Amino acid sequence: MQFDDDADLDTSEVQDVRGGGIPGGAVTVGGGVVGLIALVVGLLLGIGPDQLGLSSGGGEPAPTASSLSEVQRSCRTGHDANTREDCRVVAVVNSVQDYWAQEFADRDARYTESPTVFFTGRVPTACGTATSAVGPFYCPGDRKVYLDLDFFDELRTRFGATGGPFAQAYVVAHEYGHHVQDLTGTLARHQDGRTGADSASVRTELQADCYAGVWAHHATTARDAATGRPLITRLTDADIRDGLNAAAAVGDDRIQQRFQGRVTPDTWTHGSAEQRQQWFRQGYRTGDMARCDTFR
């Protein structure tokens, strides 16, 4: 994955509060959709999502970026995105939101931007206080994506993914898939609190994977509104393989086998490795969000 060296990055789409985590306090994450690996905590502890405090929170102030955050100092151009991990994520956020803004406009709808919050340790959100252990997640309460960049190392070392820049991009695009679901009303319509291979939770996650694939299909043509040029200039077959590998690594069956030694489909919340790859491919092959109806 290659970015246009001369492109300007829009750091206003990222709030960098790394190092500003809050000590103590209970962990309650939720508001509709949890992140890629919230279930892992339950698997390790042998408890279900409802016992993890994964319910609608509130009362927690949203984090705000400092006036001179690290990304504002260091992430200015596509060249920075090609050389620094945090700047690469900024660029992916820019590209994903450029695409969805245009897609919504083409459908006579309005896309509302969602900031990504970089944090370390703990972070207050409108869905409660989250820790890095939860992994990346989208909070509908404040319509923000939350991400501890150390997760990308865990994706390789703990979950067995091959890694690579596009594996990171897949994670980010998946969370913005949840934002799209929020804007279209899908999250509000499909919350039954059940788990299992046919649950609304699994179908919601698979659709977010499909939406990530849709963005990937258009990634090298999605144009920055200010410059009229695509921010991403090259996406290779190897990049897509890294994304598919990451999708498989966080499949419920892979996680359960790795951490509890058995697969229990009745507790799935995100879908199997095969399903996650299938729906990412569906989005990438068609480039059409209408082909991402996992609820039919």
C-alpha angles and dihedrals in degrees: 000000000000130000128208102265092213098047119113117236120224104224091177086083091064128062110203112204098151111151091022098093121140124243125231127357133111121290115240118164127171142078094166109315129045126199133271098279108025088113091061091071090055092048092052093047095038095236136117130252093258090061092051093069091251093153135114109295131185141163093073115118116239115245119252128208120248118249090251108030124173093255092051091052098043110023108073108125143021087261088065089050089054092054108032130055097216091048090049090057090049089053092048090050089051093049095046092050093044088056098046093045089057093042092053091046090052087055092049090250133120122244115210113206120241119208120224114225117212109206143160128211106351133356133189115233137170086257093056133272115321132196129207089254090074092065125215114339144167120232114206090193092072098011094236134133115228122206137172104199090215086075089078090063089048090051088064104032101037105026100034101238118153090233125206134149095286092051085061091046090052091055092051094045090050091056091048086052085065089052089054089050089051093051093047094047096247094124093053093047098048111050112116098147092233129129128208141091093290097039125125088243092061093044090050092052093046091052089053088053089051091050089052087055092049090056091047089054089057099032097109093045101040102112128216109242093225100046103023089225129113113256092210111060101177136028117173135200087251089057091054090048089055090052092049090047091053091049090053093046091061095045112127093239093051092047094047093048091048098047106028103021096237139066119240110182093185089071097048118129103167108031135251125299090254093050093049092051092044094055095043088053090048091056094042094048097047103028086208123120089201087068090060098078100135091166096071 
